[in-house]
């Protein structure tokens, strides 16, 4: 896949691990700014660099605003969900996000960004009917998709059970749930968000420990899923801060 | 401007006031569902209805997913900011959102949706360098753009002053500000959000009473502006709920 943009490249260069990057392609335009030259120098130390024309960069990325940088990535590095459980099994506070078929890349990217911002430990998505971690999603996440372990799984219910066994409390977001204003959230919490059309699926809700809702004015059906996620994830952060 | 979609039309039909609608155009496709037929009947009671082919609906709206409904609106109904002040001058709790040059229609639409959901009393945007209330914005807002008074003004600072004089506390969102976890918000509050690139402009910040920030992990520059707005607006709602 082809990624683009300077922020995404900066994120990649800041990672502690090495991505499966085939090459990073810079523009051959003369008189580019020193920022880009610096970035190219840093990139050359770790990855193969090619130089092509702006038009060729556009042809690869299909994106006009490539900012002189296109990154050819072999594949997005998904993690095994068991690794996420293992990483966090002894932590007092741990926050995990499950996405039940969130399909809109803009929402998915924004949820990744909020998750990283509030220090979440992992994101679990379904293999089927979910937005993949596409170039558009990585762009909207400002490259932060590489900063959090994302796992893609076939069966959400089975994996939910594993998190329950690892002492997580499982919240599913849903209008019929308990008002989060009155909720005291456990230190180890999972939040499940569903897609815009149908929300979290019934069977997934039934596998959860509790349904939680954001109170809103009667005439509003629901919040945008990325807004809901931001509200509940930062409420979790706020409560942990108040406890500490 | 041409709007489309059944949810947007339903929102319009539920309004207590009459919009400047030239006509509502329905598809002439046979065997449409009863939901659409019902909607057409309700529309005919208040607005002019035309019937055209699905292709013609597409030609007008430039949108494939028009759902058999296109609405021709003369203009979006903006309000005078003085009306917003007047409406709320005797209310104990009042929440107003200022947007300082928010340009992305997706973000603007999501902010409208969150604002209506948490019961805000108005949104003020700048005439210049802001996303207008376009068909795309109205779509992302799920038609809720008609549910809140939106005012478009040339000079943010002058109008901020008027809200200050009407006993509002003015918060500007900014990374350098006070952690909102520690903030006790006044019943009458204004929140200003800036655009993704530069945030709230310096002069606007200087005209505010306080800068407020969402604490986040070091490697994250900022949240998406729609996510930030959702977090702070619902925190205001939560605090009002706890006080009541």
Interface residues (C-beta under 8 A of the other chain):
Chain A: X14 X106 X110 X113 X114 X116 X117 X118 X119 X140 X142 X144 X147 X181 X214 X215 X216 X217 X219 X220 X221 X223 X224 X226 X227 X228 X229 X230 X231 X234 X235 X237 X238 X241 X242
Chain B: X14 X106 X110 X113 X114 X116 X117 X118 X119 X140 X142 X144 X147 X181 X214 X215 X216 X217 X219 X220 X221 X223 X224 X226 X227 X228 X229 X230 X231 X234 X235 X237 X238 X241 X242
